[in-house]
Amino acid sequence: MTCRLLAVVLAGCSLVPLAAQTEKPAFDLTSVRRNVSGEPLYRASLDFQPARFAATNTFLRRLIAEAHAEEGREPILDRIVGGPAWVDSATFDIQATTTDGRPVSRAAMKLMLQRLLEERFGLRMRREQRDLPAYALLLNRTDGRLGPQLTPAEAKDCSDLALDEARARRCGWGVYFDKEAQLTVAYGSNADLTALVEHVAGPAVANLDRPVVDQTGITGRFDYEVRFSIPAGRVSTSPVAAAPAGPSLFTALREQLGLKLEPVTAPIDVLVIDAVHQPTEN
């Protein structure tokens, strides 16, 4: 019988903490210190290099989300639940390097970060499925037509393009601020709708107040560009969150991509913090 750490635990199976599931690689040298600069959270930075990881002024829930984000997916803070209040307020500076500067993959670096959090913060977690407030991603039109800025992915060679050219041809994915229009622009290439919405709705762009579940039923990969205004704080459907300078994310998704977000309650896979403590500094 196989145990799964999701919605239902079968009779006779026991939950296994995430930390005990597999042996993870470790950094060779690490430094963890509390950041007491008083800098605002938007001054935080995270840097994954082939042989080095660095975080500055970063709170623990974000570190956990980064360490457990699936390859090619945006980290989602709302899917890390539980823990004391300080996991969202206390910030830390971390420096960590691999043995002899040996380069490793991004996936291996995330496993190393998971182990660092387990060893230095005493982090113990488990997977669970909970019914939580969410947004359902749906088609806006009953005839199934998509918006003008969401098109089937096209093959393209972007290897020699400068950044501005890459933006123009929507190679890769990213976000920038159009100063002339005073709008945030999120663009992407060759993405499925789940990756698209995780990019646009994630903390680095729109910072939606709840996770998004794709209920469009659409498969395939797309190129997209969406332009919208972001109010201060987290984006929600509340009227007070409307941005006066341009379309809100909700309006932009409908008009530009042919998609809409509707508040729902849905089963969401989450990581539950069972134990954690503030680290001993070095």
Phi, psi and omega in degrees: 000138181254131178270136174238138184268057179236219194299319187239134175259119184292150179302134178090353178258151178238148178291139178246124178303147181303322184297337185265357187286328184203152176280124184258148175293159184236150168293154178277315180234134179222148173225127179233123180223146174289132177271118182244024183288338184078007178295145178296159185296333181291352175273005180292154177214147176228136184221110174265114174248164182303331182231014187205143172236137178222137174227138179231130175055043187247133180275159192295321182300324178291321177299318179296315181299319179295318183293330186252004178295135178293152181302128179080005180245152176285142173293138184239107184296327184291348179263009170250111187241157179086184180095158178290167185299330186291345179294344178250002183233316178290134181243154188225153171250128181232134171235129181213139181229156177275169181298123177056028179067026182290123179290141177227167180287164177298322179297316179294323179297323178293321176297321177297319178295320176303315181294320178301315180295323179293319185278320185271330181252000183061031186287127174231130187222163174216158177270146181203158174245128182230150172278113186229157171302135182210176169247133172271128174273120186228162171288138181280331184254142180290338180274359175083002181289142178268169181281169184293339183259015176231106187231153177306139184299138178249144175291135181207149177257112184247009189296331185252012184273142170287168185302314181296323178292322179296320177298316182298325181259006176054050176270141182066215175207155181180188180211142175211167181253121177277102185295323182295315181272349183057045181229147170278136181239118175250130182225156180200163182224139174056047182246143169281171186293329178296313178296321179302308186288328176294325176293306186291320186273349187290173185296337181280347182237265186279334180057057178298154185275003178203159180290164181242135176244131182282114177239025180284331186076010183265131172254176180104176184235149191222157166258143183211157168211128181228135185239128185201169176259147179243119175285169177293146178083199182275143182276132178215179179278358181299136180302329182289346180272359182298140181261122185285339188283345183183189182293143173290169176302319183297318178291317181297319178299317180294310188281324187263326183249348181074026180238160177217157177244128178234134179297133178215173165250128186217153174290124184237132173286125182229162170254125183258126176282114178268326181206144177194150174217160178291142188281157167281127186282153172209000000 
